[in-house]
Amino acid sequence: MQRKTVLGVAAGVLVLGVSVVGCGDDGDKAADGKRKSGADAGASATPGKADTAPAKSPEVPDDVPSPDPGQTADLVKRLGEIHPALVAQQDKAVSRARNVCNDARWSEEGDAGVNARAAARFSGGDVPTLTPEQGGRIVTAVRESFCS
């Protein structure tokens, strides 16, 4: 009986520990505990180096413009010219483009970081790893189509 009790308690502690660890994601929090802005959330932890992992698509703030249907068509055309797989899922492409717009509007480190994060944000799945140059083309497409 005592062995069953010990095993039951151990299993309970294990389940509780896993659930507590799995619930917390402080990856987008600054040292002061506040959530980072969209521009900071995708920034690399190592100064001077861009994040190479695809950035998560955080919720885009309401003040970031959304392309109208004509602007969306222009954006999709431009992104498709960079790589056809970028526009395989148009809703995702527009969401990622809005994140790029937010990043470009608030970044203080210049275009190199914005370009690298744009490339990382659009890479993955059916899209090969994009270069910073391709990221720059994405940023240009976003700026010229709807994010002025």
trRosetta pair geometry for C-beta under 8 A, 3 or more apart (Angstrom, degrees):
i j d omega theta_ij theta_ji phi_ij phi_ji
1 4 5.9 -55 -155 33 34 110
1 5 6.6 34 150 -19 65 105
2 5 5.6 -53 -151 34 36 114
2 6 6.4 36 152 -19 67 105
3 6 5.8 -54 -149 36 32 111
3 7 6.3 29 154 -16 65 107
4 7 5.8 -56 -145 40 31 110
4 8 6.1 34 154 -22 65 108
5 8 5.7 -55 -147 36 29 113
5 9 6.3 27 156 -17 64 106
6 9 5.9 -55 -147 37 29 109
6 10 6.2 30 154 -19 64 109
7 10 5.6 -54 -145 38 31 113
7 11 6.3 32 156 -19 65 106
8 11 5.8 -54 -147 36 29 110
8 12 6.4 30 153 -19 63 107
9 12 5.6 -55 -149 36 32 114
9 13 6.4 32 154 -19 66 105
10 13 5.8 -54 -147 36 30 110
10 14 6.4 33 153 -20 63 107
11 14 5.6 -55 -148 36 32 114
11 15 6.4 31 155 -18 66 105
12 15 5.9 -54 -146 37 30 109
12 16 6.2 28 156 -16 65 109
13 16 5.8 -56 -145 40 29 111
13 17 6.1 31 156 -21 65 109
14 17 5.8 -56 -146 36 27 111
14 18 6.4 24 158 -16 63 107
15 18 6.0 -57 -147 38 28 108
15 19 6.3 23 157 -15 64 110
16 19 6.0 -60 -146 39 28 107
16 20 6.3 25 158 -18 65 108
17 20 6.0 -57 -145 36 28 108
17 21 6.3 21 160 -12 64 110
18 21 6.0 -59 -144 42 28 107
18 22 5.9 24 160 -17 65 115
19 22 5.8 -58 -139 42 28 110
19 23 6.3 32 161 -28 63 108
20 23 6.1 -56 -149 26 27 111
20 24 7.2 8 163 -8 60 108
21 24 6.9 -72 -156 36 28 98
25 28 7.3 32 129 13 96 89
26 29 4.5 -58 -164 30 77 124
28 35 5.8 17 124 -151 101 81
28 36 5.3 -125 179 34 71 100
28 41 4.5 7 -137 -133 102 106
28 56 8.0 -87 -61 59 125 131
28 58 6.8 124 -124 -95 155 133
29 33 5.9 -14 180 -151 125 30
29 34 6.7 152 -153 79 80 24
29 35 5.9 -57 -101 -98 67 45
29 36 6.7 -174 -120 -20 14 84
30 33 7.2 -40 72 25 70 20
30 34 5.4 -6 40 64 109 77
30 35 7.6 75 0 148 85 5
30 36 5.2 122 -49 -75 89 84
30 40 7.1 -2 -76 140 105 146
35 41 7.8 -2 173 -82 81 115
36 40 3.8 -122 -177 97 115 113
36 41 4.4 159 90 -70 114 70
36 43 7.8 -121 171 24 149 107
37 40 5.0 83 51 16 75 102
37 41 6.8 -134 92 -19 32 91
37 106 6.2 -107 132 149 137 159
38 41 5.8 -48 -138 24 27 116
38 42 7.3 8 170 -3 58 104
38 58 5.7 -161 -113 72 82 129
38 60 7.0 42 -97 -122 149 56
38 61 6.7 -117 -23 -11 129 101
38 99 6.3 -149 -170 -148 126 76
38 102 4.3 2 96 129 153 133
38 103 6.1 -110 129 -68 100 68
38 106 6.8 110 68 42 91 143
39 42 7.2 -76 -165 39 25 94
39 43 7.0 39 145 -45 61 107
39 102 6.8 -139 -53 135 78 81
39 103 5.1 135 -106 -131 72 57
39 105 7.9 -124 -64 71 123 66
39 106 3.9 -136 -32 95 142 111
39 107 5.0 -168 -150 -74 124 63
39 108 7.8 93 147 -3 146 74
40 43 5.2 -44 -154 5 43 125
41 55 7.7 105 114 -163 90 115
41 56 7.8 -76 146 61 119 98
41 58 5.5 38 99 -31 163 151
42 51 6.2 -123 174 27 72 145
42 55 4.2 1 -124 -126 113 143
42 58 8.0 -132 -47 -2 94 116
42 99 7.9 101 -38 165 145 115
42 103 6.5 -33 46 -104 137 130
42 117 4.8 89 135 -148 131 131
42 120 7.6 160 -172 81 116 127
42 121 7.2 -20 -135 -70 149 107
43 51 7.3 148 161 -26 15 114
43 109 7.9 121 -123 -4 115 145
43 113 7.2 7 -121 -177 82 131
43 117 7.7 -44 -85 -80 43 137
44 47 7.5 166 93 -82 103 18
44 49 5.0 -139 150 91 161 72
44 50 5.5 -161 -39 -145 132 19
44 51 4.6 -169 -83 -50 81 71
44 113 7.9 -127 6 -138 103 105
46 49 4.3 4 93 42 112 120
50 112 7.6 -131 -58 142 123 82
50 113 6.0 176 -97 -131 99 60
50 116 3.1 -63 -140 137 165 150
50 117 6.4 -136 -159 -52 109 65
50 120 7.0 -168 150 -27 109 131
50 132 7.2 137 21 -92 163 114
51 55 6.4 89 95 -72 142 91
51 116 7.3 136 46 131 58 107
51 117 6.4 51 45 -103 104 80
51 120 5.5 92 98 -159 89 178
52 120 6.2 -165 -158 -104 22 120
52 129 8.0 7 -174 -149 93 126
53 120 6.5 55 87 -165 29 122
54 120 5.3 -178 -109 167 39 73
54 121 6.3 106 -160 -118 75 21
54 122 7.9 -144 -132 45 104 17
54 123 5.3 -143 -85 74 101 83
54 124 4.4 -27 -52 -31 154 136
55 99 7.5 -174 105 146 128 143
55 117 5.9 30 -30 -165 144 89
55 120 5.4 84 -17 111 87 108
55 121 4.6 -30 46 -90 108 79
57 92 7.8 -126 -57 -152 162 79
57 95 5.7 44 -169 136 143 116
57 96 6.1 -83 -103 -87 118 70
57 99 5.8 -125 -139 -46 76 151
57 121 7.3 97 -83 -158 78 101
58 99 6.8 123 48 -120 74 119
60 64 4.9 -86 171 51 108 143
60 95 6.9 -156 -20 -157 129 71
60 98 4.5 2 -121 127 163 121
60 99 5.8 -116 -87 -74 104 66
60 102 5.9 -163 -143 -35 88 141
61 64 5.4 109 68 -13 76 99
61 102 6.4 127 27 -120 97 132
64 98 5.2 105 131 -175 130 94
64 101 5.5 125 -164 96 108 115
64 102 4.6 -47 -96 -71 137 97
64 105 7.4 -163 -112 15 87 147
64 147 7.8 -15 -168 -116 84 108
65 98 7.6 -149 80 -125 49 91
65 101 6.7 -101 50 160 83 156
65 146 5.7 -156 114 153 122 99
65 147 6.0 178 54 -101 115 63
66 94 7.6 46 -154 169 83 117
66 98 6.5 -10 -101 -96 64 129
66 146 7.6 -44 141 164 20 147
67 71 3.5 -140 -160 104 99 113
67 72 4.5 146 109 -62 122 67
67 74 7.8 -144 -161 52 138 94
67 75 5.6 -107 -70 -12 172 139
67 94 6.5 -120 34 -139 112 108
67 97 7.4 -4 -16 105 124 137
67 145 6.2 -10 -110 134 134 104
67 146 3.8 -109 -93 -69 89 160
68 71 5.0 87 46 15 67 105
68 72 6.9 -123 98 -11 30 91
68 146 7.6 167 13 -115 64 120
69 72 5.5 -52 -143 33 30 115
69 73 6.5 32 157 -21 63 102
70 73 5.8 -51 -152 32 32 111
70 74 6.6 30 150 -15 64 105
71 74 5.5 -53 -149 38 35 113
71 75 6.1 38 151 -21 68 106
71 145 5.1 120 -169 161 82 85
71 146 4.1 85 174 -76 139 108
72 75 5.6 -53 -145 38 31 113
72 76 6.1 31 156 -19 66 107
72 90 7.5 62 176 -180 114 116
72 94 6.2 -15 -128 -97 102 125
72 146 7.9 26 -61 -48 50 142
73 76 5.9 -53 -144 37 28 110
73 77 6.4 32 154 -21 62 106
74 77 5.8 -54 -150 34 29 113
74 78 6.4 25 155 -16 64 108
74 144 7.9 -117 146 114 125 86
74 145 4.5 175 104 -130 110 103
74 146 7.8 148 71 -39 116 87
75 78 5.9 -60 -149 39 29 108
75 79 6.1 23 157 -14 67 109
75 93 7.4 156 132 135 110 110
75 94 7.0 93 103 -102 147 75
75 97 5.8 40 -171 -138 138 170
75 141 6.1 107 -140 155 64 101
75 142 7.0 47 -129 -102 110 50
75 145 4.0 139 -71 140 80 166
75 146 6.4 -31 -58 -4 125 112
76 79 5.9 -55 -141 41 29 108
76 80 6.1 33 157 -23 63 110
76 87 4.9 100 -154 -135 82 140
76 90 6.0 -13 -104 -126 128 102
76 93 6.6 92 -105 106 77 149
77 80 5.8 -59 -150 36 25 113
77 81 6.7 28 152 -23 61 104
78 81 5.8 -53 -156 28 32 113
78 82 7.1 32 148 -19 62 100
78 137 7.9 -164 166 161 97 90
78 140 8.0 -135 177 101 137 83
78 141 3.6 166 127 -133 135 116
78 144 7.5 145 -94 73 164 113
78 145 6.2 -138 15 -55 142 128
79 82 5.6 -52 -158 29 40 112
79 83 7.7 -44 166 52 68 63
79 86 4.3 -131 165 113 103 130
79 87 5.0 128 96 -54 115 104
79 93 5.8 147 109 -165 169 130
79 97 7.5 -94 -65 -75 137 122
79 122 7.9 -149 -151 -138 114 146
79 138 6.8 47 -112 -121 86 81
79 141 5.8 146 -61 140 68 162
80 83 7.7 -96 -152 84 29 28
80 84 5.4 31 -155 -113 78 54
80 86 6.6 -149 -80 62 39 100
80 87 4.7 -44 -70 17 88 138
82 86 5.9 27 75 -6 106 155
82 130 7.8 23 156 -131 119 129
82 134 5.7 116 -170 -158 114 94
82 137 5.1 158 -102 109 120 130
82 138 6.3 17 -75 -69 176 76
82 141 7.2 -94 -29 -30 128 147
83 86 4.9 105 73 -23 86 103
83 127 5.9 103 114 -135 143 94
83 128 7.5 -142 -139 34 154 85
83 130 7.2 -126 -7 -94 144 109
83 134 7.2 28 -22 -160 113 136
84 87 6.9 -76 -170 43 44 92
84 88 7.4 71 139 -59 72 84
85 88 5.2 -13 -154 -27 54 119
85 125 7.3 -174 166 102 123 99
85 126 4.2 -148 -148 111 134 102
85 127 4.4 -173 104 -77 122 73
86 93 6.0 90 151 -116 73 117
86 122 5.6 5 -127 -174 100 126
86 127 6.0 75 -75 -102 61 133
86 138 7.7 -152 -146 -104 148 111
87 90 5.9 24 -170 -91 81 68
87 93 5.0 8 -111 -64 59 164
88 126 6.1 46 -10 59 161 140
89 92 4.1 40 102 18 114 116
89 93 6.5 159 87 -19 60 86
90 93 5.4 -55 -145 36 34 114
90 94 6.3 31 158 -18 68 104
91 94 6.0 -56 -149 36 29 108
91 95 6.3 29 153 -18 64 108
92 95 5.6 -56 -146 38 32 112
92 96 6.1 30 156 -16 67 107
93 96 5.9 -56 -146 40 28 108
93 97 6.2 31 152 -22 63 108
93 122 7.8 44 -124 -124 72 104
94 97 5.5 -53 -145 36 31 114
94 98 6.5 35 154 -21 64 101
95 98 5.8 -52 -152 32 31 111
95 99 6.7 31 149 -17 62 103
96 99 5.5 -52 -153 35 37 114
96 100 6.4 40 147 -21 67 101
96 121 5.2 153 -159 145 107 112
96 122 5.8 120 152 -83 151 77
97 100 5.4 -48 -148 34 36 114
97 101 6.4 43 148 -24 64 101
97 138 7.7 -137 -107 179 79 94
97 141 7.6 -82 -127 106 118 100
97 142 4.9 -178 -162 -108 90 105
97 145 7.9 -31 -177 68 143 131
97 146 7.7 73 140 49 125 120
97 147 7.7 -159 159 -27 90 128
98 101 5.3 -46 -149 32 35 118
98 102 6.5 38 151 -19 64 101
98 147 8.0 164 -120 -77 46 123
99 102 5.6 -50 -149 35 34 112
99 103 6.3 36 151 -19 65 106
99 121 6.2 -167 95 -154 129 151
100 103 5.6 -55 -148 38 32 114
100 104 6.1 31 154 -20 67 107
100 114 7.4 95 -162 -179 78 93
100 117 7.7 166 -114 105 75 94
100 118 4.7 57 -122 -110 119 102
100 121 6.4 -166 -68 65 92 155
100 138 6.3 -116 -130 135 164 106
100 139 6.1 -144 174 -101 121 66
100 142 4.8 -151 99 -59 123 170
100 147 7.7 -151 99 0 84 167
101 104 5.8 -56 -144 37 28 109
101 105 6.3 27 156 -20 63 109
101 142 5.3 -146 -67 167 81 123
101 143 7.6 155 -112 -78 78 55
101 146 7.3 -50 -92 93 144 92
101 147 3.6 -147 -126 -109 111 146
102 105 5.9 -57 -148 35 28 111
102 106 6.4 -7 166 8 64 115
103 106 6.6 -81 -145 50 22 89
103 107 5.5 33 167 -44 68 112
103 114 5.4 151 129 -130 107 88
103 117 5.9 -140 -170 95 160 140
103 118 7.3 -167 74 -64 144 83
104 107 6.2 -37 -122 14 23 114
104 111 8.0 22 -129 -114 91 73
104 114 5.1 83 -94 -155 70 145
104 139 5.8 140 -86 -150 132 104
104 142 6.9 160 -2 97 148 130
104 143 6.5 -117 144 -73 164 102
104 147 6.6 92 64 135 133 139
105 147 7.2 -116 -51 -179 105 112
107 110 7.3 -92 130 34 113 18
107 113 6.1 -176 -164 86 136 115
107 114 5.0 -148 18 -67 167 105
109 112 7.3 -84 130 61 96 87
109 113 4.3 34 93 9 126 146
109 114 7.8 166 72 -30 89 78
110 113 6.4 101 69 14 66 94
110 114 7.5 -131 115 3 38 100
111 114 5.3 -64 -145 46 44 112
111 115 5.6 47 157 -26 78 106
111 136 6.8 59 160 -117 116 95
111 139 6.8 155 -153 115 98 165
112 115 5.9 -54 -146 35 25 111
112 116 6.5 23 156 -16 62 107
112 132 7.0 6 -157 -171 68 137
113 116 5.8 -55 -146 37 31 109
113 117 6.3 25 158 -14 66 108
114 117 6.0 -60 -147 41 28 106
114 118 6.2 32 153 -23 65 107
114 135 7.7 168 119 149 56 112
114 139 5.6 84 129 -106 110 143
115 118 5.7 -53 -146 34 29 112
115 119 6.5 30 154 -19 63 104
115 132 4.8 70 123 -171 112 81
115 133 7.6 22 174 -82 132 16
115 135 3.9 116 175 107 65 109
115 136 4.2 -2 -126 -67 128 71
115 138 7.8 136 -140 51 63 94
115 139 5.6 -81 -93 -10 68 137
116 119 5.8 -53 -152 34 31 112
116 120 6.4 28 152 -15 65 107
116 132 4.9 -23 -83 -108 72 101
116 135 5.8 139 -78 79 17 171
117 120 5.5 -53 -144 40 36 111
117 121 5.9 41 154 -27 68 106
117 135 7.2 121 56 -161 37 138
118 121 5.6 -51 -143 33 29 114
118 122 6.5 11 162 -4 63 109
118 135 4.0 134 75 -162 95 89
118 136 7.6 143 61 -55 136 25
118 138 4.4 -179 155 85 126 127
118 139 5.1 -141 -32 -55 166 88
118 142 7.6 -134 -128 -5 135 139
119 122 6.5 -70 -148 45 25 97
119 123 6.1 31 155 -33 65 112
119 129 7.7 51 158 175 104 63
119 130 3.9 -145 -155 94 89 106
119 131 6.3 -106 -133 90 148 19
119 132 5.7 -102 -12 -93 150 37
119 134 5.7 98 -110 80 105 90
119 135 3.1 -74 -40 -63 92 113
119 138 7.0 170 -72 16 55 136
120 123 5.7 -52 -140 26 30 115
120 130 7.7 -131 -53 55 29 97
120 135 7.5 16 -3 -97 60 133
122 127 6.1 -86 146 137 77 165
122 130 5.9 19 81 -1 103 149
122 135 7.6 173 30 -105 115 73
122 138 6.0 -159 -10 -110 151 157
123 127 5.5 -141 -135 109 38 109
123 128 7.1 -45 -141 117 91 33
123 129 4.9 36 -150 -124 139 47
123 130 4.9 -141 -72 9 99 87
124 127 6.1 20 52 61 36 96
127 130 6.8 -19 157 -43 112 102
130 134 4.1 -116 -172 86 104 133
130 135 5.9 128 121 -53 119 77
130 138 7.6 47 155 -26 160 132
131 134 4.8 101 53 7 74 98
131 135 7.0 -126 103 -3 44 87
132 135 5.0 -49 -148 36 39 120
132 136 6.4 48 150 -25 65 97
133 136 5.5 -46 -155 29 34 116
133 137 6.9 35 146 -17 62 99
134 137 5.4 -47 -152 33 40 113
134 138 6.6 45 146 -22 65 99
135 138 5.4 -49 -151 32 36 115
135 139 6.5 38 150 -19 66 101
136 139 5.6 -49 -147 35 34 112
136 140 6.4 36 152 -18 64 104
137 140 5.6 -51 -147 37 33 114
137 141 6.3 38 151 -22 64 104
138 141 5.6 -54 -150 35 31 113
138 142 6.4 31 152 -19 65 105
139 142 5.7 -54 -148 36 31 112
139 143 6.2 28 155 -16 66 108
140 143 5.8 -56 -143 40 29 108
140 144 5.9 14 164 -8 67 115
141 144 6.3 -64 -137 45 23 100
141 145 5.8 12 167 -14 63 119
142 145 6.4 -65 -138 39 20 102
142 146 7.1 -59 -172 51 55 82
142 147 5.0 3 149 23 86 131
143 147 5.2 -71 -105 79 42 93
143 148 6.6 91 -173 -90 68 53
